[in-house]
Structures are given as C-alpha cells and as structure tokens.
C-alpha cells in the first residue's frame, strides 16, 4: 500500500528561483549574462579561491554550469554595462541573503530555519558560511571547525566550556552540532524536541522509566545541570549539598552543609547516601539510596 509520504517523496524536486526584483528594485530590467568568464575578467582573484570550493565543484559537474555566479548574485547585465552598479550580496538584508541560499538548500535539517532563532535575530547563512573560499573541511564554514564558527558569536559558551567540568568539546570528542541544529526551530536550537531528549541521545541510562522517580529529573536536566560547563563536578549548577538543598531544605535530617562536609570528605554531600539521584528501580529505592 502506498502512503502519502511515499507519494510526496517520489515527486521530482522543483528548483525554486529567486524573485530578484523583489530582492531589490535595482534588478528591474536586468538579464542573465550566463558567462562566468565575463565575471572573471574583473574578479580573477576571487574566482581563483572560489574554484576550490564545494559550490564550484558542484557547478562543474552540472549539465549547465553557465549561470553559477548569477545563481547567488542575481542577473548582472546592468553590472556588465556599468561596473559601478554593484549591489553587492553583503549589502542585502540578512533574511534576503538567506532566501538566496535557501533556493537550493531548503530541505533536510534546514526545513525549520525560517522559524528558528538565528533567522529571527538576523543571522544569515553568510554569517556562518563563506561561499567564495574553502576555509573548512566541510560545510564551507567561516572558520576551520563548527565549534570555532559558533564561538564567533557565542563567546560566553566558550568561557563555560573552559571550566573544570564540561562536555568534551575542546577535546574534540563532540562539537556544538552534537546537541544543536543551527538551522532548526526548536527551543535552544536543540537536535531533539526537548532538552531531556537531547541529553538522552548520549545519557540513555538516565532516561528511565524508573520505579522511583526523581521529579526534577523528569522535568528537566537543567534543574540540576548546566549544559556547557561548570566549576562543580558533573556539570552541577552548585556544590553537591547546596544543589540538593535548593529543594530539600526541611529540618530533622543531616542535610545541612556542616554535616555533609564532616561526614563526606569527598565533597559529594547528599549523594554519598542517595546514590541514584536520577531514579531507582530497586524495590527499596524510594529514597534513591540504592
């Protein structure tokens, strides 16, 4: 039986085109030159670096590579007639720049880009990608790696990842894209719909279900952990006993910091006894002690 999705996926992909007059009235009446050699007469140095990029190689393999410059820069007959009539790509508004790129790069992980935080904050494709020069091994990023590209805006995250407890980003075992889809539309641009589901992609043992659940854990991992880095162990938002005391501040128990400091020389506080803070499946684990 054929289902709706199968029918949709079987349809040939329709190449969209940019309405260049809507991009700028200066394109009114302009026509396509369709000759990269004409562009090269003035832009030889730029074309030299461009020749080594993914886009250049893709157009070389295309059945009709003639319009490769104008696919991104629009019809340039007016520019040929009058070189002072430039209308550079970099001068276009951020959303317009992205619309040009999305005429080809709209599907897959980029389906939610138009509704995402980057688009809403006027971050265009060109903010992260350098089309005219191969600076990275993949994705035409503006720096050599995904993480360094993200750091160009998110310097606070770089600082967090240099703290004592951190995800192994600076060690090269993961990068920002391990948790974030920069082209997505989820809160925090996460790769999954929720924070917890994103964490579970690596920390499946914390998913449960548990016979004895710890409610804050079920609600959000961020109740106890900060994702980018902390000066407390295991990415905790505060020192172990103080972390627990944010909720468990009742009396009659040795949950005061002075008791935890004396009874536990390793500084683990409450978790010295409550060893399964994420949840327990032990019949006697109601207090998360086993």
C-alpha positions in Angstrom: 0.0 0.0 0.0 1.3 3.4 -0.9 1.1 6.0 1.8 1.0 9.8 1.5 4.7 10.3 2.5 5.8 7.9 -0.1 3.9 9.7 -2.8 5.3 13.1 -1.7 8.9 11.8 -1.6 8.6 10.3 -5.1 7.9 13.6 -6.7 10.8 15.3 -8.5 12.4 18.2 -6.7 11.3 21.5 -8.2 14.1 24.1 -8.4 12.9 27.4 -6.9 14.1 30.7 -8.3 14.6 34.0 -6.5 12.4 37.0 -7.5 15.4 39.3 -7.8 13.2 42.4 -8.4 11.6 41.7 -5.0 15.1 41.5 -3.6 16.0 44.9 -4.9 14.3 47.2 -7.4 17.8 47.7 -9.0 17.4 44.3 -10.6 14.4 45.6 -12.6 15.1 45.0 -16.3 18.4 43.2 -15.7 19.0 39.9 -17.6 21.3 37.0 -17.1 24.7 37.0 -18.7 25.3 33.3 -18.1 29.0 33.5 -18.7 31.4 33.1 -15.7 34.3 34.0 -17.9 32.9 37.5 -18.2 32.9 37.8 -14.4 36.4 36.5 -14.2 37.8 39.4 -16.3 37.4 41.6 -13.3 37.1 39.2 -10.4 40.0 36.9 -11.3 41.4 36.8 -7.7 38.0 36.0 -6.2 37.3 33.3 -8.8 40.6 31.7 -8.1 39.7 31.0 -4.5 36.2 30.1 -5.4 37.4 27.4 -7.8 38.4 25.2 -4.9 35.1 25.3 -3.1 32.3 22.8 -2.9 30.0 25.0 -4.9 32.5 25.4 -7.8 33.0 21.6 -8.0 29.2 21.1 -8.0 28.6 23.5 -10.8 31.5 21.9 -12.8 29.5 18.7 -12.7 26.2 20.3 -13.6 24.7 19.9 -17.0 24.6 23.7 -17.4 27.2 25.5 -15.3 27.0 28.8 -17.2 24.8 30.5 -14.6 26.8 29.7 -11.4 27.7 33.3 -10.5 24.2 34.6 -11.1 22.6 31.9 -9.1 23.7 33.7 -6.0 24.3 37.3 -7.2 21.3 37.7 -9.5 21.1 38.8 -13.1 24.2 41.0 -13.9 23.6 42.6 -17.3 23.4 46.1 -15.7 26.7 45.5 -13.8 28.4 44.5 -17.1 27.2 47.6 -18.8 28.1 49.8 -15.8 30.6 48.3 -13.3 29.7 51.0 -10.7 26.2 49.4 -10.5 27.4 46.8 -7.9 24.6 45.8 -5.5 26.9 43.5 -3.5 25.5 40.4 -1.9 26.8 41.5 1.5 24.7 44.7 1.4 21.4 42.7 1.2 19.3 42.3 4.4 20.1 39.1 6.4 16.7 37.5 5.5 17.2 38.2 1.8 20.7 36.7 1.9 19.3 33.5 3.4 16.4 33.4 0.9 19.0 33.3 -1.9 20.8 30.4 -0.3 17.5 28.6 0.5 16.5 28.4 -3.1 18.8 25.3 -3.2 19.4 24.5 0.5 15.9 24.4 1.8 15.3 20.7 2.8 16.6 18.3 5.4 17.8 19.8 8.6 17.2 23.3 7.3 13.4 22.9 7.0 12.8 24.9 10.2 15.4 27.6 9.6 12.8 30.3 8.7 11.2 29.8 12.1 14.4 29.5 14.1 16.2 31.8 16.5 19.0 32.6 14.0 16.7 33.8 11.3 14.7 35.8 13.9 17.9 37.5 15.1 19.0 38.5 11.6 21.8 35.8 11.4 22.1 34.9 7.8 23.6 31.9 6.1 26.6 34.1 5.3 27.2 34.8 9.0 28.4 31.2 9.4 29.3 30.1 5.8 31.9 31.5 3.4 30.8 30.6 -0.1 33.7 32.1 -2.0 36.6 30.5 -0.1 37.2 27.0 1.3 38.2 27.7 4.9 36.9 24.4 6.4 36.9 20.8 5.5 33.1 20.7 5.4 30.1 23.0 5.1 32.0 26.0 3.8 32.2 27.4 7.3 33.9 30.8 8.0 36.4 29.1 10.3 38.1 25.7 10.3 35.5 24.0 12.6 31.9 24.0 13.7 32.7 25.0 17.2 35.0 27.9 16.3 32.3 29.2 14.0 29.8 29.2 16.8 32.3 30.9 19.1 32.4 33.9 16.8 29.0 35.0 18.4 28.7 32.8 21.5 31.8 33.8 23.5 30.0 33.1 26.7 29.7 29.4 25.8 33.5 29.3 25.0 34.1 30.5 28.6 31.7 27.9 30.0 33.4 25.1 28.1 36.8 26.1 29.6 35.5 25.5 33.1 36.6 22.5 35.2 33.6 20.3 34.4 32.5 20.4 30.7 31.3 18.4 27.8 34.4 17.1 25.8 34.1 19.8 23.1 37.6 21.2 23.5 39.0 17.7 23.5 37.4 17.2 20.0 35.1 14.3 21.0 32.0 16.3 20.2 31.1 19.8 18.9 28.2 22.2 19.1 26.3 20.3 16.4 26.2 17.2 18.7 23.5 18.9 20.7 22.3 21.8 18.5 20.8 22.1 15.0 21.8 25.5 14.0 19.3 25.5 11.1 16.4 24.3 13.3 13.5 25.9 15.1 13.3 24.1 18.5 13.9 26.0 21.7 17.7 26.4 22.1 18.1 25.0 18.5 18.4 21.6 20.0 18.7 18.4 17.9 15.6 16.9 19.7 12.3 18.4 20.6 13.2 18.8 24.3 16.3 19.3 26.4 15.9 16.0 28.1 15.5 14.1 24.8 18.7 15.8 23.6 20.6 14.7 26.7 19.3 11.2 26.4 20.9 10.7 23.0 24.2 10.1 25.0 22.9 9.6 28.5 20.3 6.9 27.8 20.8 5.3 31.3 19.2 8.5 32.8 16.0 8.1 30.6 14.1 5.6 32.8 11.3 4.8 33.3 12.1 4.3 37.0 10.1 2.6 39.7 11.1 5.5 42.0 11.4 8.7 40.0 13.1 12.0 41.0 10.6 14.6 39.8 13.1 17.4 39.0 15.0 15.0 36.8 11.9 14.1 34.8 11.0 17.7 34.4 14.4 19.0 33.1 18.0 18.0 33.3 18.8 21.8 33.6 17.2 21.8 37.0 20.5 20.4 38.3 23.0 20.6 35.4 24.3 23.4 33.3 25.0 22.0 29.8 28.1 24.0 28.7 30.3 23.9 31.7 30.6 24.3 35.5 33.2 24.6 38.2 31.3 21.9 40.1 31.6 18.3 39.3 29.3 16.6 36.7 28.1 20.0 35.4 26.1 20.7 38.5 24.8 24.3 38.9 26.2 24.4 42.5 28.1 22.4 45.1 26.5 19.0 45.7 24.9 19.5 49.1 23.7 23.0 48.2 22.3 21.7 44.9 20.0 19.3 46.9 19.2 22.0 49.5 17.6 24.2 46.9 14.6 21.8 47.2 15.3 19.7 50.3 15.6 22.4 53.0 13.5 20.8 55.7 14.9 20.1 59.2 15.5 16.9 61.2 18.0 15.4 58.7 21.7 15.6 58.2 21.2 17.5 55.0 22.8 20.7 56.3 26.1 21.7 54.8 28.0 21.3 58.0 27.0 17.7 58.3 27.7 16.9 54.7 31.2 18.5 55.0 32.1 16.4 58.0 30.5 13.1 57.1 31.8 13.1 53.5 35.4 14.0 52.9 34.9 13.7 49.1 32.5 16.6 49.0 29.7 14.6 47.4 27.2 15.6 50.2 23.8 14.0 49.9 24.8 11.7 47.1 27.1 9.9 49.5 23.9 8.1 50.6 21.4 8.9 47.9 23.5 7.3 45.2 20.8 7.2 42.4 19.7 10.8 42.1 18.2 10.3 38.6 15.9 7.5 39.7 15.9 3.9 41.1 14.4 0.6 40.1 15.3 -1.1 43.4 12.3 -2.2 45.5 13.8 -0.4 48.4 15.0 2.6 46.5 12.2 5.0 47.5 14.7 7.4 49.0 17.1 6.9 46.0 19.6 5.1 48.3 20.0 2.1 46.1 
